[in-house]
Amino acid sequence: MPRLTVSQLALGTAAVVGATVALLALSGARSTPEILLLAMVALAAGVFAAIRRVRPRGAARTSRVVAKGQAPAMETLPEPERVPR
């Protein structure tokens, strides 16, 4: 599953905060279950906004190769000296 881009994350966060403030201000919710329900609705709106945000055309859909060629040779470390006790 591809990770969210910075713009998707920012848009989703703004949508959650904005929707939460608007829903709480307009609904006049006073009890904890009502507030939790409105917060869950706002979270769903933020997730939907982040997912619906179109990825840039240059964004990779799969992982890409960072380095080409052979892996660097592994250096062997010397054995630690053993001191008799």
Residue pairs with C-beta under 8 A, 6 or more apart in sequence:
2 55
2 61
4 12
4 50
5 53
5 55
5 56
5 59
7 53
8 50
8 51
8 53
8 55
9 50
11 49
11 50
11 53
12 46
12 47
12 49
12 50
12 53
13 46
14 46
15 42
15 45
15 46
15 48
15 49
15 50
16 42
16 43
16 45
16 46
19 41
19 42
19 45
19 46
20 38
20 39
20 42
23 29
23 38
23 41
23 42
24 35
24 38
27 34
27 38
29 35
29 37
29 38
